[in-house]
Protein backbone atom coordinates (compact mmCIF):
# COMPACT_ATOMS: atom_id res chain seq x y z
CA UNK A 1 0.00 0.00 0.00
CA UNK A 2 1.12 3.55 -0.63
CA UNK A 3 0.53 7.10 0.44
CA UNK A 4 -2.68 7.97 -1.33
CA UNK A 5 -2.85 11.47 -2.68
CA UNK A 6 -5.04 13.50 -0.40
CA UNK A 7 -5.48 17.20 -1.20
CA UNK A 8 -6.87 17.83 2.28
CA UNK A 9 -3.63 16.66 3.95
CA UNK A 10 -1.83 19.96 3.49
CA UNK A 11 -4.82 21.88 4.80
CA UNK A 12 -5.03 19.59 7.81
CA UNK A 13 -1.34 20.13 8.52
CA UNK A 14 -1.74 23.89 8.09
CA UNK A 15 -4.74 23.91 10.42
CA UNK A 16 -2.80 22.06 13.12
CA UNK A 17 0.12 24.47 12.77
CA UNK A 18 -2.00 27.62 12.87
CA UNK A 19 -4.03 26.53 15.91
CA UNK A 20 -0.87 25.40 17.69
CA UNK A 21 0.92 28.70 17.16
CA UNK A 22 -2.16 30.66 18.22
CA UNK A 23 -2.29 28.63 21.42
CA UNK A 24 1.44 29.07 21.95
CA UNK A 25 1.11 32.82 21.45
CA UNK A 26 -1.69 32.99 24.01
CA UNK A 27 0.43 31.07 26.51
CA UNK A 28 3.52 33.22 25.96
CA UNK A 29 1.50 36.41 26.38
CA UNK A 30 -0.27 35.04 29.48
CA UNK A 31 -3.68 35.36 27.88
CA UNK A 32 -6.55 35.50 30.34
CA UNK A 33 -8.48 33.09 28.13
CA UNK A 34 -5.94 30.26 28.47
CA UNK A 35 -5.35 31.04 32.15
CA UNK A 36 -9.06 30.85 32.96
CA UNK A 37 -9.43 27.65 30.96
CA UNK A 38 -6.47 26.02 32.70
CA UNK A 39 -7.60 26.92 36.19
CA UNK A 40 -11.20 25.86 35.55
CA UNK A 41 -10.09 22.37 34.47
CA UNK A 42 -7.64 22.12 37.36
CA UNK A 43 -10.34 23.09 39.85
CA UNK A 44 -12.66 20.50 38.32
CA UNK A 45 -10.09 17.73 38.74
CA UNK A 46 -9.35 18.87 42.29
CA UNK A 47 -12.80 17.56 43.30
CA UNK A 48 -11.82 13.98 42.42
CA UNK A 49 -8.35 14.06 43.98
CA UNK A 50 -7.81 11.22 46.44
CA UNK A 51 -5.23 8.52 47.17
CA UNK A 52 -6.89 5.90 44.97
CA UNK A 53 -7.06 8.20 41.95
CA UNK A 54 -3.51 9.30 42.65
CA UNK A 55 -2.31 5.71 42.24
CA UNK A 56 -4.42 5.14 39.12
CA UNK A 57 -3.17 8.27 37.35
CA UNK A 58 0.40 7.68 38.49
CA UNK A 59 0.26 4.28 36.77
CA UNK A 60 -1.25 5.78 33.62
CA UNK A 61 1.36 8.52 33.48
CA UNK A 62 4.08 5.90 33.99
CA UNK A 63 2.91 3.98 30.93
CA UNK A 64 2.76 7.23 28.98
CA UNK A 65 6.26 8.45 29.85
CA UNK A 66 8.31 9.71 26.88
CA UNK A 67 10.80 6.88 27.35
CA UNK A 68 7.95 4.37 27.23
CA UNK A 69 6.49 6.03 24.13
CA UNK A 70 9.90 5.80 22.46
CA UNK A 71 10.03 2.11 23.43
CA UNK A 72 6.58 1.45 21.90
CA UNK A 73 7.56 3.23 18.69
CA UNK A 74 10.84 1.33 18.47
CA UNK A 75 8.89 -1.93 18.75
CA UNK A 76 6.69 -0.80 15.85
CA UNK A 77 9.77 0.20 13.85
CA UNK A 78 11.37 -3.22 14.47
CA UNK A 79 8.12 -4.94 13.46
CA UNK A 80 7.95 -2.96 10.22
CA UNK A 81 11.61 -3.64 9.48
CA UNK A 82 11.22 -7.41 9.79
CA UNK A 83 7.92 -7.24 7.89
CA UNK A 84 10.03 -5.93 4.99
CA UNK A 85 8.57 -2.45 5.34
CA UNK A 86 11.97 -0.80 5.68
CA UNK A 87 10.95 2.51 4.16
CA UNK A 88 8.05 2.71 6.59
CA UNK A 89 10.38 1.86 9.49
CA UNK A 90 12.89 4.51 8.48
CA UNK A 91 10.15 7.10 8.00
CA UNK A 92 8.67 6.39 11.42
CA UNK A 93 12.11 6.50 13.03
CA UNK A 94 12.79 9.90 11.49
CA UNK A 95 9.41 11.19 12.70
CA UNK A 96 10.19 9.96 16.23
CA UNK A 97 13.63 11.59 16.39
CA UNK A 98 12.78 14.85 14.63
CA UNK A 99 9.46 15.18 16.47
CA UNK A 100 11.12 14.93 19.87
CA UNK A 101 13.72 17.48 18.83
CA UNK A 102 10.96 19.89 17.80
CA UNK A 103 9.04 19.33 21.04
CA UNK A 104 12.22 19.99 23.05
CA UNK A 105 12.94 23.18 21.11
CA UNK A 106 9.41 24.42 21.80
CA UNK A 107 9.88 23.66 25.52
CA UNK A 108 13.09 25.66 25.87
CA UNK A 109 11.68 28.48 23.74
CA UNK A 110 8.37 28.93 25.57
CA UNK A 111 9.91 28.13 29.00
CA UNK A 112 6.54 27.75 30.72
CA UNK A 113 6.73 26.94 34.41
CA UNK A 114 4.92 23.81 35.55
CA UNK A 115 1.84 24.04 37.80
CA UNK A 116 2.33 24.19 41.54
CA UNK A 117 1.28 21.43 43.93
CA UNK A 118 2.66 18.53 41.91
CA UNK A 119 1.52 15.15 43.22
CA UNK A 120 4.57 13.39 41.76
CA UNK A 121 7.95 14.99 40.90
CA UNK A 122 8.24 16.61 37.48
CA UNK A 123 11.15 18.62 36.16
CA UNK A 124 11.72 20.81 33.14
CA UNK A 125 9.31 23.11 31.40
CA UNK A 126 5.59 22.55 31.01
CA UNK A 127 4.68 23.31 27.38
CA UNK A 128 4.24 21.00 25.54
CA UNK A 129 3.74 17.71 27.39
CA UNK A 130 6.25 15.06 26.33
CA UNK A 131 3.92 12.34 27.62
CA UNK A 132 1.01 13.44 25.44
CA UNK A 133 3.18 14.30 22.43
CA UNK A 134 4.75 10.84 22.44
CA UNK A 135 1.47 9.05 23.10
CA UNK A 136 -0.12 10.83 20.15
CA UNK A 137 2.67 9.64 17.86
CA UNK A 138 2.32 6.09 19.18
CA UNK A 139 -1.42 6.06 18.55
CA UNK A 140 -1.03 7.43 15.03
CA UNK A 141 1.63 4.81 14.31
CA UNK A 142 -0.58 1.98 15.59
CA UNK A 143 -3.59 3.18 13.60
CA UNK A 144 -1.67 3.63 10.37
CA UNK A 145 0.85 0.81 10.52
CA UNK A 146 -0.43 -1.94 12.85
CA UNK A 147 -4.22 -2.02 12.53
CA UNK A 148 -4.11 -2.74 8.77
CA UNK A 149 -2.41 -6.07 9.60
CA UNK A 150 -5.34 -7.28 11.69
CA UNK A 151 -7.42 -9.92 9.93
CA UNK A 152 -10.79 -8.69 11.13
CA UNK A 153 -10.99 -5.06 10.01
CA UNK A 154 -14.61 -4.71 11.11
CA UNK A 155 -13.45 -4.06 14.68
CA UNK A 156 -11.04 -1.29 13.72
CA UNK A 157 -13.36 1.41 15.01
CA UNK A 158 -13.31 -0.27 18.44
CA UNK A 159 -9.51 -0.35 18.52
CA UNK A 160 -9.32 3.28 17.40
CA UNK A 161 -11.81 4.28 20.10
CA UNK A 162 -9.71 2.50 22.75
CA UNK A 163 -6.56 4.22 21.52
CA UNK A 164 -8.21 7.65 21.60
CA UNK A 165 -9.53 6.97 25.10
CA UNK A 166 -6.01 6.03 26.16
CA UNK A 167 -4.70 9.35 24.83
CA UNK A 168 -7.40 11.18 26.78
CA UNK A 169 -6.49 9.27 29.95
CA UNK A 170 -2.79 10.11 29.58
CA UNK A 171 -3.68 13.78 29.03
CA UNK A 172 -5.97 13.83 32.08
CA UNK A 173 -3.32 12.12 34.20
CA UNK A 174 -0.78 14.83 33.42
CA UNK A 175 -3.21 17.57 34.44
CA UNK A 176 -4.55 15.64 37.44
CA UNK A 177 -1.02 15.12 38.80
CA UNK A 178 -0.23 18.82 38.22
CA UNK A 179 2.53 17.94 35.81
CA UNK A 180 0.99 20.13 33.12
CA UNK A 181 -1.69 22.68 32.45
CA UNK A 182 -4.65 21.61 30.28
CA UNK A 183 -3.42 23.85 27.45
CA UNK A 184 -0.07 22.02 27.57
CA UNK A 185 -1.67 18.70 26.69
CA UNK A 186 -3.90 20.26 24.02
CA UNK A 187 -0.85 21.91 22.48
CA UNK A 188 0.97 18.57 22.51
CA UNK A 189 -1.73 16.86 20.45
CA UNK A 190 -1.75 19.77 17.99
CA UNK A 191 2.04 19.72 17.67
CA UNK A 192 2.18 15.95 17.17
CA UNK A 193 -0.60 16.09 14.58
CA UNK A 194 1.08 18.98 12.78
CA UNK A 195 4.43 17.21 12.62
CA UNK A 196 2.91 13.89 11.55
CA UNK A 197 0.97 15.46 8.69
CA UNK A 198 3.93 17.63 7.70
CA UNK A 199 6.21 14.58 7.67
CA UNK A 200 3.83 12.82 5.29
CA UNK A 201 3.93 15.83 2.98
CA UNK A 202 7.72 16.11 3.15
CA UNK A 203 8.11 12.41 2.40
CA UNK A 204 5.83 12.57 -0.61
CA UNK A 205 7.47 15.76 -1.84
CA UNK A 206 11.13 14.77 -1.60
CA UNK A 207 11.26 10.98 -1.82
CA UNK A 208 13.12 10.18 -5.05
CA UNK A 209 11.25 7.02 -6.03
CA UNK A 210 7.66 7.83 -5.20
CA UNK A 211 6.32 4.74 -6.94
CA UNK A 212 7.83 2.55 -4.20
CA UNK A 213 6.64 4.35 -1.12
CA UNK A 214 5.21 1.66 1.12
CA UNK A 215 3.58 3.54 3.98
CA UNK A 216 -0.12 2.68 4.24
CA UNK A 217 -1.60 6.07 5.01
CA UNK A 218 -4.94 7.18 3.77
C-alpha positions as CSV (number, residue, x, y, z in Angstrom):
1,X,0.0,0.0,0.0
2,X,1.1,3.5,-0.6
3,X,0.5,7.1,0.4
4,X,-2.7,8.0,-1.3
5,X,-2.8,11.5,-2.7
6,X,-5.0,13.5,-0.4
7,X,-5.5,17.2,-1.2
8,X,-6.9,17.8,2.3
9,X,-3.6,16.7,3.9
10,X,-1.8,20.0,3.5
11,X,-4.8,21.9,4.8
12,X,-5.0,19.6,7.8
13,X,-1.3,20.1,8.5
14,X,-1.7,23.9,8.1
15,X,-4.7,23.9,10.4
16,X,-2.8,22.1,13.1
17,X,0.1,24.5,12.8
18,X,-2.0,27.6,12.9
19,X,-4.0,26.5,15.9
20,X,-0.9,25.4,17.7
21,X,0.9,28.7,17.2
22,X,-2.2,30.7,18.2
23,X,-2.3,28.6,21.4
24,X,1.4,29.1,22.0
25,X,1.1,32.8,21.5
26,X,-1.7,33.0,24.0
27,X,0.4,31.1,26.5
28,X,3.5,33.2,26.0
29,X,1.5,36.4,26.4
30,X,-0.3,35.0,29.5
31,X,-3.7,35.4,27.9
32,X,-6.5,35.5,30.3
33,X,-8.5,33.1,28.1
34,X,-5.9,30.3,28.5
35,X,-5.4,31.0,32.1
36,X,-9.1,30.9,33.0
37,X,-9.4,27.6,31.0
38,X,-6.5,26.0,32.7
39,X,-7.6,26.9,36.2
40,X,-11.2,25.9,35.5
41,X,-10.1,22.4,34.5
42,X,-7.6,22.1,37.4
43,X,-10.3,23.1,39.8
44,X,-12.7,20.5,38.3
45,X,-10.1,17.7,38.7
46,X,-9.3,18.9,42.3
47,X,-12.8,17.6,43.3
48,X,-11.8,14.0,42.4
49,X,-8.4,14.1,44.0
50,X,-7.8,11.2,46.4
51,X,-5.2,8.5,47.2
52,X,-6.9,5.9,45.0
53,X,-7.1,8.2,42.0
54,X,-3.5,9.3,42.6
55,X,-2.3,5.7,42.2
56,X,-4.4,5.1,39.1
57,X,-3.2,8.3,37.3
58,X,0.4,7.7,38.5
59,X,0.3,4.3,36.8
60,X,-1.3,5.8,33.6
61,X,1.4,8.5,33.5
62,X,4.1,5.9,34.0
63,X,2.9,4.0,30.9
64,X,2.8,7.2,29.0
65,X,6.3,8.4,29.9
66,X,8.3,9.7,26.9
67,X,10.8,6.9,27.3
68,X,8.0,4.4,27.2
69,X,6.5,6.0,24.1
70,X,9.9,5.8,22.5
71,X,10.0,2.1,23.4
72,X,6.6,1.4,21.9
73,X,7.6,3.2,18.7
74,X,10.8,1.3,18.5
75,X,8.9,-1.9,18.8
76,X,6.7,-0.8,15.8
77,X,9.8,0.2,13.9
78,X,11.4,-3.2,14.5
79,X,8.1,-4.9,13.5
80,X,7.9,-3.0,10.2
81,X,11.6,-3.6,9.5
82,X,11.2,-7.4,9.8
83,X,7.9,-7.2,7.9
84,X,10.0,-5.9,5.0
85,X,8.6,-2.4,5.3
86,X,12.0,-0.8,5.7
87,X,10.9,2.5,4.2
88,X,8.1,2.7,6.6
89,X,10.4,1.9,9.5
90,X,12.9,4.5,8.5
91,X,10.2,7.1,8.0
92,X,8.7,6.4,11.4
93,X,12.1,6.5,13.0
94,X,12.8,9.9,11.5
95,X,9.4,11.2,12.7
96,X,10.2,10.0,16.2
97,X,13.6,11.6,16.4
98,X,12.8,14.9,14.6
99,X,9.5,15.2,16.5
100,X,11.1,14.9,19.9
101,X,13.7,17.5,18.8
102,X,11.0,19.9,17.8
103,X,9.0,19.3,21.0
104,X,12.2,20.0,23.0
105,X,12.9,23.2,21.1
106,X,9.4,24.4,21.8
107,X,9.9,23.7,25.5
108,X,13.1,25.7,25.9
109,X,11.7,28.5,23.7
110,X,8.4,28.9,25.6
111,X,9.9,28.1,29.0
112,X,6.5,27.7,30.7
113,X,6.7,26.9,34.4
114,X,4.9,23.8,35.6
115,X,1.8,24.0,37.8
116,X,2.3,24.2,41.5
117,X,1.3,21.4,43.9
118,X,2.7,18.5,41.9
119,X,1.5,15.1,43.2
120,X,4.6,13.4,41.8
121,X,7.9,15.0,40.9
122,X,8.2,16.6,37.5
123,X,11.1,18.6,36.2
124,X,11.7,20.8,33.1
125,X,9.3,23.1,31.4
126,X,5.6,22.6,31.0
127,X,4.7,23.3,27.4
128,X,4.2,21.0,25.5
129,X,3.7,17.7,27.4
130,X,6.3,15.1,26.3
131,X,3.9,12.3,27.6
132,X,1.0,13.4,25.4
133,X,3.2,14.3,22.4
134,X,4.8,10.8,22.4
135,X,1.5,9.1,23.1
136,X,-0.1,10.8,20.2
137,X,2.7,9.6,17.9
138,X,2.3,6.1,19.2
139,X,-1.4,6.1,18.6
140,X,-1.0,7.4,15.0
141,X,1.6,4.8,14.3
142,X,-0.6,2.0,15.6
143,X,-3.6,3.2,13.6
144,X,-1.7,3.6,10.4
145,X,0.9,0.8,10.5
146,X,-0.4,-1.9,12.9
147,X,-4.2,-2.0,12.5
148,X,-4.1,-2.7,8.8
149,X,-2.4,-6.1,9.6
150,X,-5.3,-7.3,11.7
151,X,-7.4,-9.9,9.9
152,X,-10.8,-8.7,11.1
153,X,-11.0,-5.1,10.0
154,X,-14.6,-4.7,11.1
155,X,-13.5,-4.1,14.7
156,X,-11.0,-1.3,13.7
157,X,-13.4,1.4,15.0
158,X,-13.3,-0.3,18.4
159,X,-9.5,-0.4,18.5
160,X,-9.3,3.3,17.4
161,X,-11.8,4.3,20.1
162,X,-9.7,2.5,22.7
163,X,-6.6,4.2,21.5
164,X,-8.2,7.7,21.6
165,X,-9.5,7.0,25.1
166,X,-6.0,6.0,26.2
167,X,-4.7,9.3,24.8
168,X,-7.4,11.2,26.8
169,X,-6.5,9.3,30.0
170,X,-2.8,10.1,29.6
171,X,-3.7,13.8,29.0
172,X,-6.0,13.8,32.1
173,X,-3.3,12.1,34.2
174,X,-0.8,14.8,33.4
175,X,-3.2,17.6,34.4
176,X,-4.5,15.6,37.4
177,X,-1.0,15.1,38.8
178,X,-0.2,18.8,38.2
179,X,2.5,17.9,35.8
180,X,1.0,20.1,33.1
181,X,-1.7,22.7,32.5
182,X,-4.6,21.6,30.3
183,X,-3.4,23.8,27.5
184,X,-0.1,22.0,27.6
185,X,-1.7,18.7,26.7
186,X,-3.9,20.3,24.0
187,X,-0.9,21.9,22.5
188,X,1.0,18.6,22.5
189,X,-1.7,16.9,20.5
190,X,-1.7,19.8,18.0
191,X,2.0,19.7,17.7
192,X,2.2,15.9,17.2
193,X,-0.6,16.1,14.6
194,X,1.1,19.0,12.8
195,X,4.4,17.2,12.6
196,X,2.9,13.9,11.5
197,X,1.0,15.5,8.7
198,X,3.9,17.6,7.7
199,X,6.2,14.6,7.7
200,X,3.8,12.8,5.3
201,X,3.9,15.8,3.0
202,X,7.7,16.1,3.1
203,X,8.1,12.4,2.4
204,X,5.8,12.6,-0.6
205,X,7.5,15.8,-1.8
206,X,11.1,14.8,-1.6
207,X,11.3,11.0,-1.8
208,X,13.1,10.2,-5.0
209,X,11.3,7.0,-6.0
210,X,7.7,7.8,-5.2
211,X,6.3,4.7,-6.9
212,X,7.8,2.6,-4.2
213,X,6.6,4.3,-1.1
214,X,5.2,1.7,1.1
215,X,3.6,3.5,4.0
216,X,-0.1,2.7,4.2
217,X,-1.6,6.1,5.0
218,X,-4.9,7.2,3.8
